[in-house]
């Protein structure tokens, strides 16, 4: 099975009407959407999602921000999608993210950097199962794959 990653348009991206722009970039690259939903993240889910940052001074802000409004959670599939998505997102701090990347094109500050994407196969697996039930993910094949692979 092709690699899968967890991608989330954060509350700032949803408020700024960037869902369509971000989905379009992943579609045009050739990746395949296998699950998506607009949702309100609970504090419990936010704390689980950001567990690795629990000891950081900005943990409270992180949880406040990700629960401040709806997010658009997605699972994308394709060859090397975990690393490719990180490249498409750009560096964590939008001020260091290259133009052409999502954070480079749409972000200004590290706290409101528009998008989250899993940083490894382990975190992809963990985050997908935190946000999605197995039956919410759809496996299917597309004819266009013959022109991509
Ligand atoms: P990533 O989102 O690029 O994987 P991480 O280091 O995992 O970056 O940090 C998670 C999120 O925490 C970032 O996307 C960013 O919004 C936020 N963050 C990271 N560093 C800081 C900081 O120094 N101050 C405030 N927020 C931060």
Backbone and ligand atoms as CSV (ligand in chain L), in Angstrom:
chain,resi,resn,atom,element,x,y,z
A,1,UNK,N,N,0.851,-1.207,0.000
A,1,UNK,CA,C,0.000,0.000,0.000
A,1,UNK,C,C,0.879,1.247,0.000
A,2,UNK,N,N,0.458,2.259,-0.728
A,2,UNK,CA,C,1.210,3.510,-0.776
A,2,UNK,C,C,1.240,4.163,0.596
A,3,UNK,N,N,2.214,5.032,0.775
A,3,UNK,CA,C,2.365,5.750,2.056
A,3,UNK,C,C,1.197,6.708,2.284
A,4,UNK,N,N,0.848,6.896,3.560
A,4,UNK,CA,C,-0.205,7.853,3.915
A,4,UNK,C,C,0.320,8.850,4.945
A,5,UNK,N,N,-0.208,10.080,4.886
A,5,UNK,CA,C,0.154,11.076,5.900
A,5,UNK,C,C,-1.063,11.845,6.374
A,6,UNK,N,N,-0.927,12.419,7.569
A,6,UNK,CA,C,-1.985,13.235,8.146
A,6,UNK,C,C,-1.671,14.714,7.913
A,7,UNK,N,N,-2.614,15.417,7.305
A,7,UNK,CA,C,-2.467,16.847,7.018
A,7,UNK,C,C,-3.664,17.567,7.628
A,8,UNK,N,N,-3.408,18.710,8.254
A,8,UNK,CA,C,-4.509,19.462,8.856
A,8,UNK,C,C,-4.362,20.944,8.533
A,9,UNK,N,N,-5.426,21.530,7.955
A,9,UNK,CA,C,-5.480,22.984,7.819
A,9,UNK,C,C,-5.883,23.499,9.196
A,10,UNK,N,N,-5.015,24.319,9.808
A,10,UNK,CA,C,-5.241,24.797,11.172
A,10,UNK,C,C,-6.331,25.875,11.178
A,11,UNK,N,N,-6.804,26.268,12.382
A,11,UNK,CA,C,-7.910,27.234,12.443
A,11,UNK,C,C,-7.658,28.526,11.656
A,12,UNK,N,N,-6.417,29.001,11.626
A,12,UNK,CA,C,-6.122,30.230,10.861
A,12,UNK,C,C,-6.322,29.997,9.363
A,13,UNK,N,N,-5.933,28.828,8.884
A,13,UNK,CA,C,-6.110,28.499,7.465
A,13,UNK,C,C,-7.577,28.376,7.080
A,14,UNK,N,N,-8.369,27.801,7.987
A,14,UNK,CA,C,-9.818,27.680,7.728
A,14,UNK,C,C,-10.442,29.074,7.690
A,15,UNK,N,N,-10.124,29.905,8.695
A,15,UNK,CA,C,-10.699,31.255,8.746
A,15,UNK,C,C,-10.297,32.082,7.529
A,16,UNK,N,N,-9.085,31.835,7.019
A,16,UNK,CA,C,-8.582,32.635,5.896
A,16,UNK,C,C,-8.939,32.030,4.536
A,17,UNK,N,N,-9.862,31.051,4.552
A,17,UNK,CA,C,-10.369,30.462,3.290
A,17,UNK,C,C,-9.279,29.785,2.457
A,18,UNK,N,N,-8.338,29.104,3.154
A,18,UNK,CA,C,-7.235,28.465,2.429
A,18,UNK,C,C,-7.435,26.961,2.226
A,19,UNK,N,N,-8.590,26.410,2.643
A,19,UNK,CA,C,-8.800,24.961,2.481
A,19,UNK,C,C,-8.664,24.567,1.004
A,20,UNK,N,N,-9.374,25.258,0.159
A,20,UNK,CA,C,-9.383,24.908,-1.269
A,20,UNK,C,C,-8.009,25.010,-1.896
A,21,UNK,N,N,-7.303,26.070,-1.591
A,21,UNK,CA,C,-5.943,26.288,-2.115
A,21,UNK,C,C,-5.013,25.138,-1.698
A,22,UNK,N,N,-5.122,24.730,-0.435
A,22,UNK,CA,C,-4.228,23.680,0.072
A,22,UNK,C,C,-4.603,22.325,-0.531
A,23,UNK,N,N,-5.896,22.022,-0.571
A,23,UNK,CA,C,-6.330,20.765,-1.204
A,23,UNK,C,C,-5.865,20.736,-2.661
A,24,UNK,N,N,-6.004,21.851,-3.356
A,24,UNK,CA,C,-5.624,21.908,-4.782
A,24,UNK,C,C,-4.144,21.600,-4.975
A,25,UNK,N,N,-3.307,22.103,-4.076
A,25,UNK,CA,C,-1.863,21.846,-4.226
A,25,UNK,C,C,-1.542,20.357,-4.112
A,26,UNK,N,N,-2.186,19.686,-3.145
A,26,UNK,CA,C,-1.930,18.247,-2.979
A,26,UNK,C,C,-2.510,17.445,-4.154
A,27,UNK,N,N,-3.683,17.850,-4.611
A,27,UNK,CA,C,-4.281,17.156,-5.768
A,27,UNK,C,C,-3.405,17.313,-7.009
A,28,UNK,N,N,-2.983,18.537,-7.266
A,28,UNK,CA,C,-2.205,18.805,-8.487
A,28,UNK,C,C,-0.849,18.116,-8.457
A,29,UNK,N,N,-0.281,17.973,-7.258
A,29,UNK,CA,C,0.996,17.274,-7.133
A,29,UNK,C,C,0.851,15.813,-7.555
A,30,UNK,N,N,-0.350,15.257,-7.377
A,30,UNK,CA,C,-0.587,13.871,-7.759
A,30,UNK,C,C,-0.999,12.993,-6.593
A,31,UNK,N,N,-1.080,13.578,-5.400
A,31,UNK,CA,C,-1.485,12.779,-4.247
A,31,UNK,C,C,-2.993,12.545,-4.250
A,32,UNK,N,N,-3.381,11.514,-3.530
A,32,UNK,CA,C,-4.778,11.085,-3.538
A,32,UNK,C,C,-5.385,11.243,-2.149
A,33,UNK,N,N,-6.551,11.896,-2.109
A,33,UNK,CA,C,-7.251,12.111,-0.838
A,33,UNK,C,C,-7.968,10.819,-0.447
A,34,UNK,N,N,-7.719,10.351,0.774
A,34,UNK,CA,C,-8.404,9.127,1.214
A,34,UNK,C,C,-9.331,9.359,2.409
A,35,UNK,N,N,-9.296,10.591,2.956
A,35,UNK,CA,C,-10.204,10.931,4.055
A,35,UNK,C,C,-10.125,12.415,4.343
A,36,UNK,N,N,-11.241,13.020,4.741
A,36,UNK,CA,C,-11.235,14.455,5.054
A,36,UNK,C,C,-12.464,14.806,5.878
A,37,UNK,N,N,-12.298,15.741,6.805
A,37,UNK,CA,C,-13.454,16.251,7.548
A,37,UNK,C,C,-13.139,17.591,8.202
A,38,UNK,N,N,-14.173,18.439,8.233
A,38,UNK,CA,C,-14.104,19.680,8.995
A,38,UNK,C,C,-14.512,19.326,10.414
A,39,UNK,N,N,-13.710,19.700,11.391
A,39,UNK,CA,C,-14.033,19.300,12.763
A,39,UNK,C,C,-13.517,20.303,13.786
A,40,UNK,N,N,-14.159,20.281,14.930
A,40,UNK,CA,C,-13.691,21.053,16.087
A,40,UNK,C,C,-12.835,20.121,16.942
A,41,UNK,N,N,-11.585,20.466,17.166
A,41,UNK,CA,C,-10.695,19.636,17.975
A,41,UNK,C,C,-10.981,19.893,19.462
A,42,UNK,N,N,-11.152,18.829,20.226
A,42,UNK,CA,C,-11.364,18.969,21.682
A,42,UNK,C,C,-10.010,19.209,22.357
A,43,UNK,N,N,-10.041,19.717,23.584
A,43,UNK,CA,C,-8.780,19.929,24.306
A,43,UNK,C,C,-8.062,18.596,24.531
A,44,UNK,N,N,-8.837,17.552,24.784
A,44,UNK,CA,C,-8.245,16.221,25.012
A,44,UNK,C,C,-7.491,15.734,23.765
A,45,UNK,N,N,-8.139,15.873,22.608
A,45,UNK,CA,C,-7.485,15.456,21.359
A,45,UNK,C,C,-6.263,16.333,21.079
A,46,UNK,N,N,-6.381,17.638,21.313
A,46,UNK,CA,C,-5.258,18.563,21.080
A,46,UNK,C,C,-4.065,18.168,21.947
A,47,UNK,N,N,-4.325,17.840,23.204
A,47,UNK,CA,C,-3.234,17.474,24.114
A,47,UNK,C,C,-2.573,16.167,23.691
A,48,UNK,N,N,-3.382,15.238,23.170
A,48,UNK,CA,C,-2.807,13.978,22.661
A,48,UNK,C,C,-1.981,14.241,21.402
A,49,UNK,N,N,-2.555,15.040,20.505
A,49,UNK,CA,C,-1.881,15.331,19.233
A,49,UNK,C,C,-0.529,15.984,19.465
A,50,UNK,N,N,-0.474,16.944,20.395
A,50,UNK,CA,C,0.753,17.697,20.653
A,50,UNK,C,C,1.529,17.158,21.861
A,51,UNK,N,N,1.306,15.901,22.243
A,51,UNK,CA,C,1.926,15.305,23.440
A,51,UNK,C,C,3.444,15.499,23.471
A,52,UNK,N,N,4.101,15.425,22.309
A,52,UNK,CA,C,5.570,15.553,22.292
A,52,UNK,C,C,6.038,16.948,22.713
A,53,UNK,N,N,5.113,17.934,22.694
A,53,UNK,CA,C,5.480,19.313,23.064
A,53,UNK,C,C,5.044,19.671,24.485
A,54,UNK,N,N,4.609,18.665,25.228
A,54,UNK,CA,C,4.020,18.898,26.550
A,54,UNK,C,C,4.885,19.765,27.474
A,55,UNK,N,N,6.199,19.588,27.411
A,55,UNK,CA,C,7.107,20.325,28.309
A,55,UNK,C,C,7.525,21.682,27.750
A,56,UNK,N,N,7.153,21.981,26.507
A,56,UNK,CA,C,7.579,23.256,25.899
A,56,UNK,C,C,6.764,24.406,26.478
A,57,UNK,N,N,7.378,25.609,26.567
A,57,UNK,CA,C,6.688,26.753,27.175
A,57,UNK,C,C,5.433,27.175,26.410
A,58,UNK,N,N,5.368,26.861,25.116
A,58,UNK,CA,C,4.224,27.298,24.309
A,58,UNK,C,C,3.129,26.236,24.185
A,59,UNK,N,N,3.222,25.146,25.008
A,59,UNK,CA,C,2.239,24.062,24.892
A,59,UNK,C,C,0.802,24.557,25.096
A,60,UNK,N,N,0.600,25.408,26.116
A,60,UNK,CA,C,-0.750,25.935,26.402
A,60,UNK,C,C,-1.298,26.717,25.216
A,61,UNK,N,N,-0.448,27.561,24.633
A,61,UNK,CA,C,-0.840,28.358,23.456
A,61,UNK,C,C,-1.202,27.463,22.276
A,62,UNK,N,N,-0.419,26.390,22.131
A,62,UNK,CA,C,-0.618,25.451,21.033
A,62,UNK,C,C,-2.017,24.816,21.131
A,63,UNK,N,N,-2.353,24.371,22.349
A,63,UNK,CA,C,-3.655,23.733,22.574
A,63,UNK,C,C,-4.781,24.763,22.421
A,64,UNK,N,N,-4.588,25.964,22.981
A,64,UNK,CA,C,-5.602,27.029,22.833
A,64,UNK,C,C,-5.854,27.313,21.359
A,65,UNK,N,N,-4.765,27.422,20.598
A,65,UNK,CA,C,-4.907,27.817,19.191
A,65,UNK,C,C,-5.588,26.733,18.350
A,66,UNK,N,N,-5.184,25.485,18.522
A,66,UNK,CA,C,-5.704,24.426,17.653
A,66,UNK,C,C,-7.184,24.122,17.974
A,67,UNK,N,N,-7.609,24.552,19.182
A,67,UNK,CA,C,-9.021,24.361,19.559
A,67,UNK,C,C,-9.841,25.649,19.385
A,68,UNK,N,N,-9.239,26.687,18.804
A,68,UNK,CA,C,-9.893,28.004,18.745
A,68,UNK,C,C,-10.945,28.123,17.645
A,69,UNK,N,N,-10.995,27.131,16.758
A,69,UNK,CA,C,-11.970,27.146,15.668
A,69,UNK,C,C,-11.827,25.866,14.892
A,70,UNK,N,N,-12.692,25.631,13.915
A,70,UNK,CA,C,-12.608,24.361,13.189
A,70,UNK,C,C,-11.298,24.183,12.420
A,71,UNK,N,N,-10.906,22.934,12.274
A,71,UNK,CA,C,-9.754,22.563,11.439
A,71,UNK,C,C,-10.271,21.676,10.307
A,72,UNK,N,N,-9.480,21.547,9.248
A,72,UNK,CA,C,-9.831,20.624,8.171
A,72,UNK,C,C,-8.785,19.514,8.167
A,73,UNK,N,N,-9.199,18.344,8.663
A,73,UNK,CA,C,-8.286,17.204,8.812
A,73,UNK,C,C,-8.356,16.318,7.572
A,74,UNK,N,N,-7.190,15.871,7.112
A,74,UNK,CA,C,-7.140,15.064,5.886
A,74,UNK,C,C,-6.116,13.946,5.995
A,75,UNK,N,N,-6.346,12.898,5.214
A,75,UNK,CA,C,-5.326,11.873,5.001
A,75,UNK,C,C,-5.046,11.824,3.507
A,76,UNK,N,N,-3.763,11.966,3.164
A,76,UNK,CA,C,-3.337,11.925,1.763
A,76,UNK,C,C,-2.444,10.719,1.540
A,77,UNK,N,N,-2.531,10.158,0.352
A,77,UNK,CA,C,-1.805,8.930,0.017
A,77,UNK,C,C,-0.963,9.148,-1.237
A,78,UNK,N,N,0.168,8.461,-1.299
A,78,UNK,CA,C,0.998,8.505,-2.506
A,78,UNK,C,C,2.433,8.191,-2.179
A,79,UNK,N,N,3.248,8.056,-3.232
A,79,UNK,CA,C,4.640,7.694,-3.021
A,79,UNK,C,C,5.377,8.826,-2.301
A,80,UNK,N,N,6.033,8.499,-1.212
A,80,UNK,CA,C,6.849,9.468,-0.463
A,80,UNK,C,C,6.046,10.661,0.053
A,81,UNK,N,N,4.751,10.459,0.283
A,81,UNK,CA,C,3.881,11.610,0.597
A,81,UNK,C,C,4.245,12.292,1.915
A,82,UNK,N,N,4.812,11.550,2.886
A,82,UNK,CA,C,5.122,12.167,4.182
A,82,UNK,C,C,6.192,13.251,4.009
A,83,UNK,N,N,7.306,12.887,3.380
A,83,UNK,CA,C,8.395,13.859,3.185
A,83,UNK,C,C,8.001,14.931,2.175
A,84,UNK,N,N,7.299,14.531,1.124
A,84,UNK,CA,C,6.898,15.501,0.091
A,84,UNK,C,C,5.976,16.565,0.674
A,85,UNK,N,N,5.055,16.148,1.540
A,85,UNK,CA,C,4.138,17.112,2.147
A,85,UNK,C,C,4.903,18.101,3.024
A,86,UNK,N,N,5.904,17.615,3.745
A,86,UNK,CA,C,6.722,18.516,4.582
A,86,UNK,C,C,7.428,19.550,3.695
A,87,UNK,N,N,7.900,19.114,2.535
A,87,UNK,CA,C,8.539,20.063,1.610
A,87,UNK,C,C,7.528,21.072,1.084
A,88,UNK,N,N,6.328,20.577,0.754
A,88,UNK,CA,C,5.289,21.479,0.227
A,88,UNK,C,C,4.845,22.498,1.283
A,89,UNK,N,N,4.889,22.094,2.567
A,89,UNK,CA,C,4.499,22.989,3.666
A,89,UNK,C,C,5.541,24.053,3.922
A,90,UNK,N,N,6.822,23.701,3.813
A,90,UNK,CA,C,7.910,24.619,4.145
A,90,UNK,C,C,8.247,24.561,5.621
A,91,UNK,N,N,9.265,25.319,6.002
A,91,UNK,CA,C,9.749,25.293,7.387
A,91,UNK,C,C,8.677,25.740,8.370
A,92,UNK,N,N,8.809,25.259,9.619
A,92,UNK,CA,C,7.831,25.544,10.677
A,92,UNK,C,C,7.578,27.048,10.828
A,93,UNK,N,N,8.659,27.837,10.831
A,93,UNK,CA,C,8.532,29.290,10.929
A,93,UNK,C,C,8.332,29.876,9.524
A,94,UNK,N,N,7.170,30.433,9.245
A,94,UNK,CA,C,6.896,30.960,7.898
A,94,UNK,C,C,7.914,31.990,7.430
A,95,UNK,N,N,8.591,32.645,8.404
A,95,UNK,CA,C,9.607,33.638,8.010
A,95,UNK,C,C,10.849,32.964,7.418
A,96,UNK,N,N,10.989,31.649,7.674
A,96,UNK,CA,C,12.116,30.899,7.099
A,96,UNK,C,C,11.673,29.988,5.970
A,97,UNK,N,N,10.368,29.899,5.752
A,97,UNK,CA,C,9.835,28.988,4.721
A,97,UNK,C,C,10.006,29.619,3.340
A,98,UNK,N,N,10.454,28.823,2.397
A,98,UNK,CA,C,10.732,29.341,1.051
A,98,UNK,C,C,9.442,29.747,0.340
A,99,UNK,N,N,9.529,30.801,-0.474
A,99,UNK,CA,C,8.395,31.130,-1.341
A,99,UNK,C,C,8.050,29.911,-2.193
A,100,UNK,N,N,6.785,29.716,-2.443
A,100,UNK,CA,C,6.371,28.527,-3.200
A,100,UNK,C,C,5.875,27.432,-2.279
A,101,UNK,N,N,6.296,27.489,-1.008
A,101,UNK,CA,C,5.749,26.542,-0.034
A,101,UNK,C,C,4.478,27.151,0.575
A,102,UNK,N,N,3.672,26.309,1.203
A,102,UNK,CA,C,2.396,26.787,1.758
A,102,UNK,C,C,2.647,27.819,2.867
A,103,UNK,N,N,3.540,27.500,3.798
A,103,UNK,CA,C,3.831,28.465,4.871
A,103,UNK,C,C,4.568,29.681,4.322
A,104,UNK,N,N,5.438,29.479,3.347
A,104,UNK,CA,C,6.163,30.591,2.735
A,104,UNK,C,C,5.233,31.538,1.996
A,105,UNK,N,N,4.193,30.994,1.401
A,105,UNK,CA,C,3.270,31.825,0.616
A,105,UNK,C,C,2.157,32.436,1.468
A,106,UNK,N,N,1.759,31.746,2.552
A,106,UNK,CA,C,0.547,32.193,3.255
A,106,UNK,C,C,0.735,32.525,4.735
A,107,UNK,N,N,1.912,32.247,5.311
A,107,UNK,CA,C,2.083,32.442,6.753
A,107,UNK,C,C,2.987,33.618,7.087
A,108,UNK,N,N,2.832,34.141,8.294
A,108,UNK,CA,C,3.685,35.241,8.764
A,108,UNK,C,C,4.390,34.897,10.069
A,109,UNK,N,N,3.749,34.115,10.944
A,109,UNK,CA,C,4.318,33.844,12.273
A,109,UNK,C,C,4.237,32.354,12.602
A,110,UNK,N,N,5.142,31.907,13.481
A,110,UNK,CA,C,5.240,30.471,13.788
A,110,UNK,C,C,3.974,29.947,14.489
A,111,UNK,N,N,3.329,30.810,15.265
A,111,UNK,CA,C,2.123,30.375,15.986
A,111,UNK,C,C,0.928,30.172,15.063
A,112,UNK,N,N,0.899,30.908,13.968
A,112,UNK,CA,C,-0.211,30.795,12.999
A,112,UNK,C,C,0.389,30.448,11.634
A,113,UNK,N,N,0.803,29.183,11.528
A,113,UNK,CA,C,1.516,28.770,10.311
A,113,UNK,C,C,0.680,27.855,9.407
A,114,UNK,N,N,-0.658,27.993,9.521
A,114,UNK,CA,C,-1.619,27.527,8.505
A,114,UNK,C,C,-1.874,26.023,8.418
A,115,UNK,N,N,-0.792,25.235,8.542
A,115,UNK,CA,C,-0.939,23.802,8.217
A,115,UNK,C,C,-0.096,22.934,9.136
A,116,UNK,N,N,-0.590,21.739,9.399
A,116,UNK,CA,C,0.179,20.697,10.098
A,116,UNK,C,C,0.349,19.512,9.157
A,117,UNK,N,N,1.509,18.876,9.217
A,117,UNK,CA,C,1.717,17.629,8.469
A,117,UNK,C,C,2.625,16.716,9.258
A,118,UNK,N,N,2.337,15.431,9.261
A,118,UNK,CA,C,3.138,14.447,10.011
A,118,UNK,C,C,4.605,14.521,9.577
A,119,UNK,N,N,5.513,14.326,10.574
A,119,UNK,CA,C,6.937,14.458,10.246
A,119,UNK,C,C,7.674,13.130,10.076
A,120,UNK,N,N,6.998,12.005,10.232
A,120,UNK,CA,C,7.651,10.698,10.077
A,120,UNK,C,C,6.575,9.629,9.876
A,121,UNK,N,N,6.970,8.439,9.410
A,121,UNK,CA,C,5.983,7.362,9.271
A,121,UNK,C,C,5.309,7.020,10.601
A,122,UNK,N,N,6.071,7.078,11.695
A,122,UNK,CA,C,5.498,6.773,13.014
A,122,UNK,C,C,4.452,7.815,13.402
A,123,UNK,N,N,4.771,9.107,13.209
A,123,UNK,CA,C,3.785,10.122,13.600
A,123,UNK,C,C,2.604,10.108,12.647
A,124,UNK,N,N,2.813,9.787,11.376
A,124,UNK,CA,C,1.683,9.688,10.438
A,124,UNK,C,C,0.695,8.624,10.926
A,125,UNK,N,N,1.222,7.467,11.299
A,125,UNK,CA,C,0.370,6.373,11.756
A,125,UNK,C,C,-0.394,6.777,13.023
A,126,UNK,N,N,0.322,7.378,13.935
A,126,UNK,CA,C,-0.266,7.798,15.218
A,126,UNK,C,C,-1.341,8.864,15.001
A,127,UNK,N,N,-1.034,9.866,14.192
A,127,UNK,CA,C,-1.957,10.988,13.997
A,127,UNK,C,C,-3.182,10.571,13.177
A,128,UNK,N,N,-2.984,9.724,12.168
A,128,UNK,CA,C,-4.133,9.249,11.390
A,128,UNK,C,C,-5.107,8.520,12.320
A,129,UNK,N,N,-4.570,7.673,13.184
A,129,UNK,CA,C,-5.487,6.906,14.047
A,129,UNK,C,C,-6.089,7.759,15.167
A,130,UNK,N,N,-5.416,8.858,15.526
A,130,UNK,CA,C,-6.006,9.782,16.509
A,130,UNK,C,C,-7.222,10.513,15.923
A,131,UNK,N,N,-7.125,10.897,14.658
A,131,UNK,CA,C,-8.155,11.761,14.059
A,131,UNK,C,C,-9.206,11.007,13.246
A,132,UNK,N,N,-8.868,9.807,12.760
A,132,UNK,CA,C,-9.804,9.108,11.877
A,132,UNK,C,C,-10.043,7.675,12.334
A,133,UNK,N,N,-11.309,7.244,12.166
A,133,UNK,CA,C,-11.622,5.829,12.331
A,133,UNK,C,C,-11.308,5.140,11.002
A,134,UNK,N,N,-10.975,3.864,11.076
A,134,UNK,CA,C,-10.628,3.109,9.872
A,134,UNK,C,C,-11.698,3.258,8.781
A,135,UNK,N,N,-12.981,3.220,9.197
A,135,UNK,CA,C,-14.065,3.272,8.193
A,135,UNK,C,C,-14.246,4.670,7.573
A,136,UNK,N,N,-13.564,5.667,8.097
A,136,UNK,CA,C,-13.625,7.005,7.489
A,136,UNK,C,C,-12.602,7.170,6.368
A,137,UNK,N,N,-11.726,6.170,6.193
A,137,UNK,CA,C,-10.702,6.245,5.157
A,137,UNK,C,C,-11.102,5.340,3.997
A,138,UNK,N,N,-10.953,5.841,2.789
A,138,UNK,CA,C,-11.433,5.130,1.608
A,138,UNK,C,C,-10.248,4.723,0.727
A,139,UNK,N,N,-10.132,3.414,0.484
A,139,UNK,CA,C,-9.098,2.939,-0.440
A,139,UNK,C,C,-9.710,2.795,-1.816
A,140,UNK,N,N,-9.129,3.401,-2.806
A,140,UNK,CA,C,-9.647,3.287,-4.179
A,140,UNK,C,C,-8.502,3.572,-5.135
A,141,UNK,N,N,-8.668,3.152,-6.395
A,141,UNK,CA,C,-7.610,3.441,-7.359
A,141,UNK,C,C,-8.129,4.397,-8.415
A,142,UNK,N,N,-7.219,5.205,-8.931
A,142,UNK,CA,C,-7.568,6.185,-9.953
A,142,UNK,C,C,-6.818,5.853,-11.235
A,143,UNK,N,N,-7.530,6.020,-12.352
A,143,UNK,CA,C,-6.923,5.768,-13.664
A,143,UNK,C,C,-5.671,6.614,-13.881
A,144,UNK,N,N,-5.711,7.835,-13.341
A,144,UNK,CA,C,-4.594,8.759,-13.589
A,144,UNK,C,C,-3.279,8.252,-12.994
A,145,UNK,N,N,-3.362,7.320,-12.049
A,145,UNK,CA,C,-2.136,6.809,-11.447
A,145,UNK,C,C,-1.183,6.224,-12.487
A,146,UNK,N,N,-1.743,5.717,-13.578
A,146,UNK,CA,C,-0.901,5.161,-14.644
A,146,UNK,C,C,-0.042,6.251,-15.292
A,147,UNK,N,N,-0.454,7.509,-15.131
A,147,UNK,CA,C,0.307,8.638,-15.693
A,147,UNK,C,C,1.218,9.276,-14.660
A,148,UNK,N,N,1.153,8.777,-13.429
A,148,UNK,CA,C,1.984,9.336,-12.362
A,148,UNK,C,C,3.106,8.375,-11.963
A,149,UNK,N,N,2.808,7.061,-12.074
A,149,UNK,CA,C,3.765,6.084,-11.574
A,149,UNK,C,C,4.222,5.159,-12.696
L,1,LIG,P1,P,5.901,21.389,12.656
L,1,LIG,O1,O,4.453,21.822,12.749
L,1,LIG,O2,O,6.608,22.069,11.507
L,1,LIG,O3,O,6.074,19.885,12.663
L,1,LIG,P2,P,6.758,21.401,15.449
L,1,LIG,O4,O,8.152,21.696,15.914
L,1,LIG,O5,O,6.240,20.007,15.575
L,1,LIG,O6,O,6.631,21.948,13.955
L,1,LIG,O7,O,5.778,22.388,16.275
L,1,LIG,C1,C,4.399,22.216,16.255
L,1,LIG,C2,C,3.743,23.567,16.111
L,1,LIG,O8,O,4.011,24.345,17.259
L,1,LIG,C3,C,4.251,24.414,14.935
L,1,LIG,O9,O,3.597,24.142,13.719
L,1,LIG,C4,C,3.999,25.820,15.412
L,1,LIG,O10,O,2.680,26.277,15.043
L,1,LIG,C5,C,4.086,25.708,16.914
L,1,LIG,N1,N,5.373,26.222,17.390
L,1,LIG,C6,C,6.594,25.687,17.181
L,1,LIG,N2,N,7.544,26.425,17.784
L,1,LIG,C7,C,6.901,27.441,18.398
L,1,LIG,C8,C,7.337,28.545,19.198
L,1,LIG,O11,O,8.534,28.730,19.464
L,1,LIG,N3,N,6.347,29.384,19.637
L,1,LIG,C9,C,5.027,29.198,19.362
L,1,LIG,N4,N,4.593,28.173,18.620
L,1,LIG,C10,C,5.509,27.317,18.145
